[in-house]
Amino acid sequence: MAGNIVPHFANDVGAEKVIIGVKEFMCQGARAPYDHPHVFLDMGADSQALCPYCSTLYVYDSRLQPTESDPAECLVTKSVTTS
């Protein structure tokens, strides 16, 4: 996986499941400051994974690009820092 960008997802919207176009990704629960420990998940041969922290169900869909999710709001595109 070296050299690839690992997409990050957050379920701020409380979706029952998040459909994504990758099998290796990171779940952060919600966006800061309400996030949980950021956990890297790998579906392997399966087509879904359950986050052990927030219980979000991630479902792989090969029709989506690695930078897409459904709901679209679940893809984390940039970090926001506060001072």
N, CA, C and O of each residue as an XYZ file, in Angstrom:
332
protein
N       0.813     -1.191      0.000
C       0.000      0.000      0.000
C       0.854      1.251      0.000
O       0.329      2.354     -0.152
N       2.145      1.105      0.166
C       3.040      2.257      0.164
C       2.893      3.017     -1.140
O       2.806      2.422     -2.215
N       2.866      4.315     -1.036
C       2.734      5.156     -2.211
C       1.302      5.526     -2.537
O       1.075      6.416     -3.357
N       0.336      4.877     -1.926
C      -1.073      5.191     -2.146
C      -1.583      6.071     -1.018
O      -1.150      5.955      0.129
N      -2.502      6.944     -1.361
C      -3.144      7.765     -0.350
C      -4.304      6.970      0.233
O      -5.120      6.420     -0.507
N      -4.376      6.910      1.547
C      -5.459      6.184      2.220
C      -6.588      7.169      2.491
O      -6.398      8.119      3.250
N      -7.757      6.968      1.890
C      -8.874      7.878      2.133
C      -9.340      7.808      3.587
O      -9.287      6.758      4.227
N      -9.794      8.947      4.085
C     -10.304      9.054      5.447
C     -11.802      9.325      5.374
O     -12.267     10.116      4.552
N     -12.551      8.650      6.254
C     -13.996      8.828      6.286
C     -14.463      9.148      7.698
O     -13.890      8.676      8.680
N     -15.516      9.962      7.781
C     -16.130     10.335      9.055
C     -17.640     10.260      8.869
O     -18.161     10.638      7.820
N     -18.327      9.781      9.871
C     -19.788      9.617      9.774
C     -20.499     10.638     10.650
O     -21.250     10.274     11.555
N     -20.261     11.912     10.380
C     -20.942     12.989     11.112
C     -22.452     12.963     10.913
O     -23.211     13.388     11.785
N     -22.880     12.461      9.761
C     -24.301     12.499      9.426
C     -25.083     11.355     10.065
O     -26.312     11.333      9.991
N     -24.395     10.414     10.686
C     -25.063      9.310     11.355
C     -25.689      8.310     10.406
O     -26.721      7.718     10.719
N     -25.074      8.116      9.248
C     -25.603      7.176      8.259
C     -25.539      5.750      8.790
O     -24.605      5.389      9.507
N     -26.536      4.942      8.437
C     -26.564      3.541      8.836
C     -25.406      2.781      8.208
O     -24.803      1.914      8.840
N     -25.100      3.117      6.944
C     -23.941      2.545      6.269
C     -23.356      3.592      5.332
O     -24.050      4.487      4.851
N     -22.056      3.449      5.090
C     -21.347      4.357      4.195
C     -20.787      3.507      3.063
O     -20.033      2.562      3.298
N     -21.155      3.843      1.854
C     -20.695      3.106      0.689
C     -19.455      3.806      0.150
O     -19.471      5.015     -0.081
N     -18.379      3.046     -0.050
C     -17.097      3.635     -0.439
C     -16.487      2.865     -1.610
O     -16.862      1.723     -1.877
N     -15.553      3.495     -2.297
C     -14.916      2.902     -3.467
C     -13.535      2.335     -3.197
O     -12.758      2.152     -4.134
N     -13.206      2.054     -1.945
C     -11.913      1.466     -1.576
C     -12.137      0.383     -0.530
O     -13.167      0.355      0.145
N     -11.157     -0.508     -0.406
C     -11.235     -1.551      0.609
C     -10.272     -1.295      1.763
O     -10.370     -1.948      2.802
N      -9.344     -0.357      1.597
C      -8.422      0.039      2.661
C      -8.627      1.525      2.918
O      -8.526      2.338      1.999
N      -8.914      1.878      4.166
C      -9.288      3.252      4.483
C      -9.122      3.503      5.970
O      -8.775      2.601      6.733
N      -9.374      4.743      6.372
C      -9.319      5.105      7.778
C     -10.669      5.666      8.203
O     -11.267      6.483      7.501
N     -11.142      5.213      9.367
C     -12.361      5.757      9.967
C     -11.952      6.606     11.155
O     -11.129      6.195     11.973
N     -12.530      7.790     11.242
C     -12.260      8.647     12.396
C     -13.527      8.935     13.185
O     -13.534      9.796     14.065
N     -14.590      8.220     12.875
C     -15.841      8.401     13.611
C     -16.583      9.626     13.141
O     -17.417      9.553     12.238
N     -16.283     10.746     13.750
C     -16.811     12.049     13.354
C     -15.613     12.974     13.175
O     -14.478     12.584     13.450
N     -15.856     14.164     12.727
C     -14.754     15.116     12.590
C     -14.431     15.711     13.960
O     -15.284     15.794     14.844
N     -13.181     16.118     14.104
C     -12.713     16.718     15.365
C     -13.620     17.886     15.736
O     -14.063     18.623     14.854
N     -13.894     18.064     16.985
C     -13.299     17.435     18.159
C     -14.054     16.198     18.636
O     -13.801     15.723     19.744
N     -14.975     15.663     17.830
C     -15.812     14.544     18.253
C     -15.339     13.207     17.685
O     -16.074     12.221     17.716
N     -14.126     13.177     17.172
C     -13.619     11.961     16.555
C     -13.197     10.923     17.586
O     -12.968     11.240     18.753
N     -13.099      9.688     17.134
C     -12.566      8.616     17.975
C     -11.139      8.330     17.503
O     -10.713      8.912     16.506
N     -10.392      7.467     18.169
C      -9.055      7.146     17.656
C      -9.160      6.729     16.192
O      -9.993      5.899     15.828
N      -8.315      7.310     15.372
C      -8.362      7.029     13.946
C      -7.860      5.607     13.710
O      -6.742      5.258     14.090
N      -8.702      4.795     13.077
C      -8.399      3.376     12.898
C      -8.358      3.042     11.405
O      -9.255      3.410     10.645
N      -7.303      2.341     11.007
C      -7.187      1.899      9.625
C      -7.872      0.552      9.485
O      -7.624     -0.369     10.263
N      -8.736      0.448      8.488
C      -9.497     -0.779      8.258
C      -9.184     -1.328      6.865
O      -8.980     -0.565      5.921
N      -9.149     -2.628      6.749
C      -8.879     -3.316      5.493
C      -9.923     -4.410      5.334
O      -9.990     -5.326      6.153
N     -10.734     -4.325      4.293
C     -11.792     -5.307      4.067
C     -11.249     -6.648      3.586
O     -11.919     -7.671      3.727
N     -10.054     -6.654      3.026
C      -9.511     -7.892      2.489
C     -10.402     -8.441      1.393
O     -10.760     -7.711      0.469
N     -10.766     -9.708      1.474
C     -11.617    -10.336      0.465
C     -13.096    -10.021      0.671
O     -13.915    -10.301     -0.204
N     -13.443     -9.443      1.813
C     -14.840     -9.105      2.103
C     -15.258     -7.838      1.364
O     -14.424     -7.135      0.792
N     -16.549     -7.558      1.382
C     -17.056     -6.344      0.733
C     -17.616     -5.355      1.743
O     -18.264     -4.378      1.366
N     -17.365     -5.606      3.036
C     -17.803     -4.666      4.054
C     -16.931     -4.789      5.295
O     -16.289     -5.813      5.531
N     -16.927     -3.716      6.080
C     -16.172     -3.691      7.334
C     -16.937     -2.842      8.334
O     -17.565     -1.848      7.969
N     -16.880     -3.241      9.595
C     -17.543     -2.527     10.678
C     -16.476     -1.869     11.544
O     -15.560     -2.544     12.014
N     -16.584     -0.566     11.761
C     -15.619      0.133     12.604
C     -15.793     -0.331     14.047
O     -16.906     -0.303     14.572
N     -14.702     -0.760     14.699
C     -14.823     -1.236     16.076
C     -15.095     -0.133     17.097
O     -15.466     -0.432     18.232
N     -14.922      1.121     16.724
C     -15.160      2.230     17.653
C     -16.564      2.805     17.533
O     -17.266      2.949     18.534
N     -16.977      3.136     16.306
C     -18.260      3.828     16.142
C     -19.339      2.955     15.517
O     -20.481      3.394     15.376
N     -18.999      1.735     15.142
C     -19.929      0.775     14.543
C     -20.499      1.220     13.203
O     -21.564      0.755     12.798
N     -19.800      2.115     12.513
C     -20.227      2.467     11.162
C     -19.934      1.286     10.249
O     -18.841      0.722     10.284
N     -20.910      0.915      9.437
C     -20.742     -0.156      8.468
C     -20.287      0.468      7.152
O     -20.986      1.297      6.571
N     -19.124      0.065      6.697
C     -18.589      0.516      5.411
C     -18.790     -0.599      4.404
O     -18.441     -1.751      4.661
N     -19.360     -0.249      3.246
C     -19.653     -1.224      2.203
C     -18.921     -0.799      0.929
O     -19.038      0.342      0.483
N     -18.163     -1.736      0.353
C     -17.408     -1.465     -0.866
C     -18.309     -1.541     -2.085
O     -19.129     -2.450     -2.211
N     -18.144     -0.559     -2.996
C     -18.851     -0.547     -4.274
C     -17.826     -0.177     -5.340
O     -17.320      0.945     -5.353
N     -17.523     -1.103     -6.225
C     -16.482     -0.886     -7.244
C     -16.848      0.199     -8.245
O     -15.978      0.665     -8.981
N     -18.095      0.610     -8.295
C     -18.492      1.689     -9.208
C     -18.036      3.062     -8.720
O     -17.983      4.013     -9.500
N     -17.707      3.168     -7.428
C     -17.245      4.440     -6.873
C     -15.734      4.566     -7.000
O     -15.009      3.572     -6.957
N     -15.274      5.788     -7.155
C     -13.844      6.082     -7.164
C     -13.339      6.095     -5.722
O     -14.136      6.233     -4.794
N     -12.018      5.951     -5.518
C     -11.477      6.003     -4.156
C     -11.792      7.308     -3.423
O     -11.772      7.352     -2.193
N     -12.078      8.357     -4.170
C     -12.378      9.653     -3.568
C     -13.875      9.937     -3.519
O     -14.289     11.096     -3.488
N     -14.688      8.880     -3.512
C     -16.142      9.046     -3.453
C     -16.724      8.223     -2.313
O     -16.176      7.193     -1.922
N     -17.829      8.694     -1.799
C     -18.584      7.944     -0.802
C     -20.052      8.311     -0.929
O     -20.401      9.342     -1.504
N     -20.895      7.468     -0.392
C     -22.324      7.733     -0.349
C     -22.796      7.431      1.061
O     -22.846      6.265      1.453
N     -23.143      8.446      1.831
C     -23.278      9.866      1.520
C     -21.914     10.544      1.256
O     -20.899     10.213      1.869
N     -21.941     11.481      0.342
C     -20.721     12.179     -0.078
C     -20.054     12.925      1.070
O     -18.836     13.100      1.065
N     -20.835     13.370      2.057
C     -20.292     14.135      3.184
C     -19.348     13.313      4.055
O     -18.635     13.876      4.886
N     -19.330     12.018      3.884
C     -18.502     11.160      4.744
C     -17.035     11.148      4.351
O     -16.193     10.767      5.165
N     -16.702     11.548      3.142
C     -15.303     11.625      2.735
C     -14.658     12.842      3.375
O     -15.148     13.961      3.223
N     -13.564     12.628      4.089
C     -12.830     13.729      4.707
C     -11.830     14.236      3.681
O     -10.939     13.502      3.254
N     -11.984     15.506      3.284
C     -11.139     16.041      2.229
C     -10.000     16.906      2.737
O      -8.997     17.069      2.043
N     -10.132     17.460      3.924
C      -9.050     18.259      4.458
C      -9.172     18.326      5.972
O     -10.256     18.160      6.532
N      -8.055     18.571      6.615
C      -8.056     18.707      8.073
C      -8.273     20.159      8.444
O      -7.757     21.070      7.797
N      -9.032     20.354      9.477
C      -9.275     21.694     10.001
C      -8.652     21.765     11.375
O      -8.950     20.939     12.237
N      -7.791     22.740     11.589
C      -7.176     22.899     12.895
C      -7.667     24.166     13.540
O      -7.975     25.148     12.865
N      -7.738     24.138     14.853
C      -8.147     25.324     15.597
C      -7.015     25.711     16.524
O      -6.223     24.864     16.939
N      -6.941     26.987     16.848
C      -5.885     27.441     17.738
C      -6.408     27.765     19.113
O      -5.638     28.163     19.988
